Amino acid sequence: MKLLLLSLLLTMTLLAQSMVLPKNFTANFTQIVTNPQKKVIKYDGKIQFLAPSRLKWIYKNPTQKEVCIDHHQMVLVDHDLEQVSYLVIDKEFNFIQILKDAKLHHEKVYVSKYKEQSYTIKVDSKKQIESIAYFDNLDNKVQIVFKQVKYDKSSLRIQSMQCKIPKEFDIL
């Protein structure tokens, strides 16, 4: 009986510490990139996520861009330059796997290691994503803060995750 109660208590403790994994979410974001010389660039926009690995970043300030990621492919639509780039991602980016691999570090802070990259993830009181920070491959510190996060509230469709490409834009 004691073993059963101990097992139940341990399971409840582990579940209580887990962050909530979304099937989809939308949020406004602020992305702050600080280079090694301490120069800061701040971006604002909206993000959409659809599990397992579709992301759409809609940058509004200081430049207008859309970045659509689906497993190994990325489409970048630069509205200021009126051009579109199609890129193949060498390493598949799996946002859900980053969250699944996250281990509780301290209170509302999780740390995840995915494909040799470390991520620090903060969650709110509901255990939902509040921010993500990491160092990119150019040693820039990247911090993304999410606001007005809506987990699993809207039914995102695959079509809404695709970048809109104006006909008059150059394709690279």
Kinemage of the C-alpha trace (Angstrom):
@kinemage 1
@onewidth
@group {chain A} dominant
@subgroup {mainchain}
@vectorlist {calphas} color= white
{ca met a 1} P 0.000 0.000 0.000
{ca lys a 2} L 2.828 2.393 0.879
{ca leu a 3} L 4.510 1.591 -2.442
{ca leu a 4} L 1.281 2.345 -4.321
{ca leu a 5} L 0.862 5.687 -2.536
{ca leu a 6} L 4.508 6.587 -3.123
{ca ser a 7} L 4.179 5.733 -6.835
{ca leu a 8} L 1.004 7.789 -7.131
{ca leu a 9} L 2.611 10.751 -5.357
{ca leu a 10} L 5.708 10.556 -7.561
{ca thr a 11} L 3.584 10.390 -10.732
{ca met a 12} L 1.484 13.373 -9.632
{ca thr a 13} L 4.647 15.365 -8.836
{ca leu a 14} L 6.151 14.629 -12.254
{ca leu a 15} L 2.903 15.544 -14.026
{ca ala a 16} L 2.615 18.761 -12.033
{ca gln a 17} L 6.102 19.779 -13.174
{ca ser a 18} L 5.512 19.159 -16.875
{ca met a 19} L 4.873 22.014 -19.217
{ca val a 20} L 1.761 21.955 -21.359
{ca leu a 21} L 2.488 20.793 -24.911
{ca pro a 22} L 0.294 22.504 -27.501
{ca lys a 23} L -1.232 20.899 -30.582
{ca asn a 24} L -1.321 24.395 -31.968
{ca phe a 25} L -0.928 27.912 -30.688
{ca thr a 26} L -0.897 31.507 -31.798
{ca ala a 27} L 0.784 34.416 -30.066
{ca asn a 28} L 2.263 37.832 -30.527
{ca phe a 29} L 6.005 37.820 -30.036
{ca thr a 30} L 8.971 40.065 -29.428
{ca gln a 31} L 12.310 38.688 -30.569
{ca ile a 32} L 15.420 40.315 -29.147
{ca val a 33} L 18.729 39.443 -30.809
{ca thr a 34} L 21.919 40.564 -29.065
{ca asn a 35} L 25.209 40.064 -30.880
{ca pro a 36} L 28.528 39.423 -29.098
{ca gln a 37} L 29.299 43.171 -29.272
{ca lys a 38} L 26.049 43.838 -27.338
{ca lys a 39} L 24.242 45.425 -30.320
{ca val a 40} L 20.505 44.722 -30.005
{ca ile a 41} L 17.889 44.277 -32.704
{ca lys a 42} L 14.245 43.942 -31.673
{ca tyr a 43} L 11.539 42.389 -33.858
{ca asp a 44} L 7.785 42.202 -33.272
{ca gly a 45} L 5.155 40.080 -34.907
{ca lys a 46} L 2.885 37.080 -34.674
{ca ile a 47} L 3.604 33.361 -34.587
{ca gln a 48} L 1.445 30.377 -35.466
{ca phe a 49} L 2.360 26.793 -34.628
{ca leu a 50} L 0.736 23.573 -35.807
{ca ala a 51} L 2.123 20.271 -34.475
{ca pro a 52} L 4.347 18.551 -35.138
{ca ser a 53} L 6.589 21.053 -36.916
{ca arg a 54} L 4.809 23.779 -38.867
{ca leu a 55} L 5.717 27.309 -37.831
{ca lys a 56} L 4.750 30.615 -39.367
{ca trp a 57} L 6.458 33.790 -38.205
{ca ile a 58} L 4.883 37.044 -39.372
{ca tyr a 59} L 7.359 39.851 -38.678
{ca lys a 60} L 5.804 43.319 -38.579
{ca asn a 61} L 8.547 45.578 -37.143
{ca pro a 62} L 11.158 46.806 -37.963
{ca thr a 63} L 10.746 44.937 -41.253
{ca gln a 64} L 7.894 43.009 -42.840
{ca lys a 65} L 8.646 39.334 -43.448
{ca glu a 66} L 6.928 35.997 -43.344
{ca val a 67} L 8.852 32.844 -42.511
{ca cys a 68} L 7.088 29.521 -43.010
{ca ile a 69} L 8.761 26.340 -41.801
{ca asp a 70} L 7.623 22.797 -42.519
{ca his a 71} L 10.056 20.046 -41.480
{ca his a 72} L 12.954 20.488 -43.949
{ca gln a 73} L 11.695 23.461 -45.969
{ca met a 74} L 11.626 27.157 -45.175
{ca val a 75} L 9.997 29.879 -47.247
{ca leu a 76} L 11.055 33.466 -46.568
{ca val a 77} L 8.920 36.265 -47.994
{ca asp a 78} L 10.629 39.643 -47.600
{ca his a 79} L 8.033 42.341 -48.246
{ca asp a 80} L 10.555 45.173 -48.026
{ca leu a 81} L 12.821 43.657 -50.699
{ca glu a 82} L 9.881 42.160 -52.643
{ca gln a 83} L 11.547 38.774 -52.888
{ca val a 84} L 10.943 35.170 -51.915
{ca ser a 85} L 13.553 32.602 -50.908
{ca tyr a 86} L 13.036 28.854 -50.709
{ca leu a 87} L 15.521 27.145 -48.418
{ca val a 88} L 16.176 23.567 -47.416
{ca ile a 89} L 16.867 23.165 -43.715
{ca asp a 90} L 19.799 20.806 -43.122
{ca lys a 91} L 18.495 19.685 -39.783
{ca glu a 92} L 14.788 19.174 -39.301
{ca phe a 93} L 13.411 21.637 -36.768
{ca asn a 94} L 10.954 19.982 -34.406
{ca phe a 95} L 9.469 22.485 -31.977
{ca ile a 96} L 7.411 19.880 -30.096
{ca gln a 97} L 10.491 17.699 -29.580
{ca ile a 98} L 12.297 20.670 -28.046
{ca leu a 99} L 9.423 21.073 -25.598
{ca lys a 100} L 9.136 17.322 -24.921
{ca asp a 101} L 12.851 17.062 -24.150
{ca ala a 102} L 12.726 20.001 -21.726
{ca lys a 103} L 13.661 19.235 -18.139
{ca leu a 104} L 12.598 21.340 -15.187
{ca his a 105} L 15.576 23.419 -14.137
{ca his a 106} L 14.102 25.800 -11.576
{ca glu a 107} L 10.458 26.634 -10.795
{ca lys a 108} L 9.070 27.892 -14.134
{ca val a 109} L 12.298 27.446 -16.096
{ca tyr a 110} L 13.009 24.439 -18.298
{ca val a 111} L 16.122 23.556 -20.263
{ca ser a 112} L 16.097 21.503 -23.438
{ca lys a 113} L 18.886 20.229 -25.642
{ca tyr a 114} L 17.951 19.476 -29.226
{ca lys a 115} L 20.466 18.692 -31.972
{ca glu a 116} L 23.382 20.121 -29.978
{ca gln a 117} L 21.497 23.373 -29.297
{ca ser a 118} L 20.433 24.360 -25.768
{ca tyr a 119} L 17.144 26.182 -25.177
{ca thr a 120} L 15.916 27.857 -22.001
{ca ile a 121} L 12.132 27.870 -21.812
{ca lys a 122} L 10.071 29.855 -19.315
{ca val a 123} L 6.453 28.992 -18.635
{ca asp a 124} L 3.636 30.912 -17.001
{ca ser a 125} L 1.491 29.830 -14.060
{ca lys a 126} L -0.540 27.571 -16.407
{ca lys a 127} L 2.708 25.853 -17.512
{ca gln a 128} L 2.329 27.319 -21.005
{ca ile a 129} L 5.234 28.781 -22.973
{ca glu a 130} L 6.127 32.340 -22.020
{ca ser a 131} L 9.571 32.698 -23.599
{ca ile a 132} L 12.429 30.822 -25.249
{ca ala a 133} L 16.095 31.820 -25.242
{ca tyr a 134} L 19.113 30.329 -26.990
{ca phe a 135} L 22.400 31.193 -28.690
{ca asp a 136} L 22.337 30.869 -32.464
{ca asn a 137} L 25.235 29.574 -34.571
{ca leu a 138} L 26.676 33.131 -34.838
{ca asp a 139} L 26.853 33.447 -31.019
{ca asn a 140} L 23.937 35.872 -30.973
{ca lys a 141} L 21.732 35.632 -27.898
{ca val a 142} L 18.145 35.203 -29.084
{ca gln a 143} L 15.231 35.733 -26.727
{ca ile a 144} L 11.646 35.317 -27.899
{ca val a 145} L 8.899 36.502 -25.556
{ca phe a 146} L 5.344 35.370 -26.293
{ca lys a 147} L 2.297 37.485 -25.408
{ca gln a 148} L -1.415 36.788 -25.723
{ca val a 149} L -0.699 33.094 -26.192
{ca lys a 150} L -3.694 31.025 -27.257
{ca tyr a 151} L -3.155 27.282 -26.842
{ca asp a 152} L -5.330 24.920 -28.852
{ca lys a 153} L -8.039 27.604 -29.064
{ca ser a 154} L -8.249 28.030 -32.785
{ca ser a 155} L -8.240 25.346 -35.382
{ca leu a 156} L -5.298 26.276 -37.549
{ca arg a 157} L -5.434 24.825 -41.012
{ca ile a 158} L -2.434 23.795 -43.062
{ca gln a 159} L -3.370 26.425 -45.671
{ca ser a 160} L -3.044 29.205 -43.070
{ca met a 161} L 0.496 28.030 -42.307
{ca gln a 162} L 1.696 28.750 -45.844
{ca cys a 163} L 3.310 32.044 -46.798
{ca lys a 164} L 1.384 34.295 -49.154
{ca ile a 165} L 3.577 35.068 -52.136
{ca pro a 166} L 2.702 38.117 -54.225
{ca lys a 167} L 3.048 37.402 -57.970
{ca glu a 168} L 5.259 40.425 -58.587
{ca phe a 169} L 7.941 39.352 -56.068
{ca asp a 170} L 11.266 37.968 -57.316
{ca ile a 171} L 11.889 34.322 -56.479
{ca leu a 172} L 15.422 33.351 -55.490
